[in-house]
Amino acid sequence: STEDLRKSKSALRRALKKLRKSKGDQFTNTSNAVYGYLKDKLQLTSDKLDPLKVNSILSEKITDDSIIDDLIDLLKTCDAGRFAPGGDITRQKLIKRTKTILKRLNALL
């Protein structure tokens, strides 16, 4: 249990580190960092999530719908960038937006 608690406390730091050091597809790396953060922070058994599952999990824990909506929109943007041709957001904007959302979410969890 102490390992899970340590992972939970350092989840944001590890997610931000993944974003900084990411190579390759920006959308895949961003969604992996977010899902990994949620797995560690909420002590989930798997990081194999989708936006719908994230919405249901966070709706039980957070009353601020705006942060949930922002996170779901980010995850949908990542999915669209991964599976549709030509993502319309630059890597820097995506990382900045992700960092902002994760920091807001971390303050609420």
Buried (B, 14 or more C-beta within 10 A) or exposed (E): EEEEEEBBEEBBEBBBEBBEEBEEBBBBBBBBBBBBBBBBBBEBEEBEBEBEBBBEBBEEEBEEEEBBEBBBEBBEBBBBBBEEEEBEBEBEEBBEBBBEBBEBBBEEB
